[in-house]
Amino acid sequence: MRFAIFQDSFLGGRKVNQDRVAYAYSAEAVLLVLADGMGGHLQGEIAAEIAVRIAVSRFEREAIPRIANPKEFLTDSLLAAHRAIEEHAVTHAMAESPRSTFVACLIQDDAAYWIHAGDSRLYLVRRGELIGRTRDHSRVQHLVDAGVISEKLAETHPDRNKIYSCVGGPVTPQFDYSGETALLQDDMFLLSSDGFWAQVSVEEIIEECIGRTIMEAMPELMRMANTRGGISADNISVIALTWEQREPGGLSSVISTATLPLGQVSAQLGASMEDRRGAVEDVSDEEIERAIAEIQDAIKRYSK
C-alpha cells in the first residue's frame, strides 16, 4: 500500500481540546479514527480518548496483516468504546456519562469501509467531486432528510450541534456502516470534527485541494476554520488520507507499507491526556494521572 496522510488538532477558542485523532497501519490495512468528546471537566476528553485508543488497540491486535471481517471489526470497536465509557461513568458514580462522537475508516484490498455515530464526518473525494459522506446523527440532519429545511439553512440552524447518537451514555448508539467502497488512485478521505466542517464547506475543501497535496492544503483549511470560528472557535480536528498517492518517493508525507513486516503495526495518536501534565488549567496533575490510569484500564478490558 502507498498513501499520504495528514492529521492535526487545534484547540480553537476552548480551554480544553476534547477531540482525539489517530491512525494506524499494517502491511495490508489502514485505520483512521476520530472522536469528539462531550462533557465537562476532564470527562469529554476521557470519553474521546477511550474511544480512539480502543479502536487502535483492536486494530493492533487484529490486523495480521488484514482485518478478517471489516464490518464486525468496526462495529465491535464502536460498541466496545461505548461500553467502556458507560462503565467508566458507573464506576465513578457519575450523574451523567461522558460521551463522544465516533467515526472510523478501514482501508484494505483497495476498498474502504467506514462507520460513525454522531456528527463527526467522513468525506470521500474523487477527481474533484464528493462521492461519499456520512450523514450526521443530528436533529438538523433529520429535518434535512425529511425535506423540512435545506442543506444551506442547516449550516446556520441554531440546533445544528444537537446530536442524538454517540458513544457513551445510557442508550446504545445508533450508527451507520458504509459497506464496501472500491477505491481508485488519488481518492481522498477526510475525517473531521464539527469544529472544522461547520466552518469550511465541501466546495472549499475540494477547491483548496485541486493541484495540491493534502500536506499543502489541509493546514490552510484548518487555519481558515480557526479564523472563522473566532474567539469562541470549537476544537478543530482533521485526518486526511490520499490513497495510492502519486508523489515522488522521497516525500516524507507518503507512506509505503512494502517493507513493513506482516506482524507489525505502526500507530500515530494525536493529543492525549499525557500532554496535559503540567498544563496551567483547572485540573491538577494528580487528576490527570488518575484519568490516564482509567483510560489504560479501559483499553485493557475492552480491546480484547
N, C-alpha and C positions, 0 to 999 in steps of 0.2 A: 504494500500500500504506500501511497505517496499523497501527502496533503499538507496544506498550510493552515496554521491555526493561530488565533489571537484570543486572548482573554484579559479582561481588566474590570475593575470595580471602583467607582468613585463614591466618596462619602456624600457628596452633594451638600445640601444645607442642613443635614441632620447631625445630631451628636454622635450617633452610633450607626455603623454600617451593618444592617441586618440581612444583606444579600450575601449569598455564598455561590461560588462558581468553581468548577473543576472539570478536568478531562483526564482520561486515561486511555492507554492503547497497548495492545499486544501485537504480535506479528501479523494478525489477521483480523483485528477488530478495534474499533474506536468507540469510546463512550464520552458524551458531552452531558453535563448536568448543571442545572441552575436552580436555586431556591431563594425565595424572597420571604424572610421571616416576618411574622406579625405578633405583636405582644410587647408589653412594656418592659423596662429594666433590661435584664440580660436575656429574657426569655425568647424573644423573637429570633435573635441570632443563634441561640442554642437550638431552636427548632430547625432552622435552616441548615446549621452545621451538621446536626444529626442526619438530616435527610440526604445531604450531599455525600457525607462520608460513608454512610451505609451503602449507597449506590456504588461508590468507587470501590469499597471493600469487597462487595459481592462480585464486582467485575474482576478484581484482582484474583479472586478465588476461582471464578468460573470460566474466565476467558483463557482456555488452554488448548490452542490459542484463540478459538472461536467460542461464541456463546451457542450452546446447543439449541435452545429454544428462545428466540428474541422476545416474543410476546410474554412468555412465562417469566423471563428474567426481568423485563421492565415492570410488569405488573407486581411481581413479588417484591421488587426493590421499593416501589412506591408504597405498597401496603406495609412492608416492614418498617419503613420510615414512619408511617402513620402510627403503627402500634408502639414503636419506641418512644415517640413524642408523647403519646397518650399515657404510657406507663410512667414517663418522667413526671407528668402532672399529678398522677395518682400517688406516686411515691413521695412527692413533696407536698401533698395535701393542698394543691393549688386550687383556688376558687375557679379559675378559668385556665384551660390548657393553652399553652403557646401553640402557634400554628405557622404554617409556611406553604407557599405555593411550591410546585414541583414540576419541572419539565426536563426530560432526558431524551437523548437521541443515541441510538446504537447504529453503527455502520459496520457492515461486513459483507463479503461476497458481492461487492459493487451494488449494494442495496442498503436502504436506510429504514429504520423503524423508530417511532417516537411515541411518547406518552406524556400526558400532562394533567394536572389538577390545579385550578386557579386561573390567574390571569398573567402569569409569566408566559411569554410567547416563543414560538419557533416559526421562522420564515425559511422557505426554500426558494432560492432564486436561480433561474436557469436562463442564460443568454438574454439577460436584461428584463426578464419577466418573472413575476411572482407566480409560482406554480403550486405552492403548498404553504399552509399556515395553520396554526392551532386556532381554535375558537375559544375565547375567554369564557370561563365559568363565572359569569357576572350577570347582574341584573340587567345592565345596559345591553350586553350582547344578546340576552334573551329577547329584549324589546326589538333589537335589530332583526334577529332571526324571524320574529313574528310579524315583521313589516310595520311595526308601530312607529319607529324612528329610523332615520337614515344613518349610514355609516359616518357621514360627515357630522351630523348632530351628536352622534355618540362620542365623538372626540372631545367635546366640551360639556357633556352631560354631567350634572353635579353628583350623580350616583355611579360614575364610571369605575370607581375603585371598590365598590361593594361586591364582593365575590361570595359565591355560595358553595364552593368546594375547595378543599385544601387538605394537606396532611396535618395531623394533629386535631385535637378537638373531639367531642363526643360522638360525632357522626362519621361513619365510614365514607371516605371521599368518593365523589363521583369523578371518574376520569375517562379520558378518550385515548384510544390507541389507534395509531395510523394504519396499521397493516404494512405490507412491504412496498417500498418505492424504489424502483430501479434507478441507478444514478448514471450520469454522464460526466465526462471530463469537464472540470471547471464549475460544476454545480456548487452553489454557496449556501451554507446553513448559517443562520443567525438565531441564537437564543438570547433573550433579553428579559430583564425585569421591567415593570411598568414605568419605572423612573426614566428608562430610555425610550420605549416605544410611544409613551404619551407625549413626548416632545419632538420626535423625529418620525416623519411619515415614511411609508414604504417607498414612495416615489423618490424621496430624498435619499434614502439608502441606496436604491438602485442607481440613481444619477451619480452619487458620490463614488460608487464602486466601478463605474464604467471606465475601462482603461487603467485601473489602478488595482494594486493588490490590497487584500484586507489589512495588511500591516500598515499601509499608507492611508486607507480610507477610514478605518474604524476609530483611530484616535481623534480624528477631526469630527466624526459623528458624535462621539461621546462628549467632546468639548461643546459641541452645538447643543446637545441635550442639557448639559450642565448650565450653560449660559441662559438658555430659555427658561429653565426651572427657577433661576434667580436665587435669592437668599433662602427660599424655602424648598429648594430642589430636593427631590427624593433621592435615595440611593440609586446609582446608575450602574448597571452591570450587564456585561455582554460576553458571550463566547461566539466566535465566528470561525467557520472552517470552510476552506475551498478544497473540494475533492479532486485528487489527481492533478494538483496544481501544476501548471506549465510555467515553471520558472527555472532559471539556471540552478544547477545542483548545489552551487556554493552558498545560496542564500540561507541564512540561519532560520528563516521562518518556515522553510519547507522541511517536513519530517518524512523520512523514508523508513519503513519497518523491515526492509530487506535483510538487514543484519541483526535484527533483534531475535534473540533465542526464543524458541517456541514456548518455553515455560515462563518467560519473563514478561512483566507488565510495568510500564512506566506511567506514573501519575503526576499530575500537576494541580495542586489545590491553590485557590486564591486565598484571600484574607481568612484568618481563623482566630479563635479565641486566644491562642498563644500570642498573637500580635498585639493584644491589648494589655499585656503585662506592663506595668509601669506607666500606663497612659494616665493623663490627668483628666479623669472623668468621675462620674458619680458612683463608681464601683471600686472596690478595693482589689488588690492582687489576690487576697485570700478568696474572695468571691469568684474571681476568675479561675483560680486553681480548682475550686470545687466544681465549677462548671465544666472545666476540661476533663476532670475525672468522671463526671456524669456522662459526658459525651463518649469518652473511651469505653465506659461500661456498656452503654447502649450499643455501640458498634460491635463489641464482642458478642452480645446476646442476640442481635438481630441481623448479623451479616452471615449467618450460617444457612 
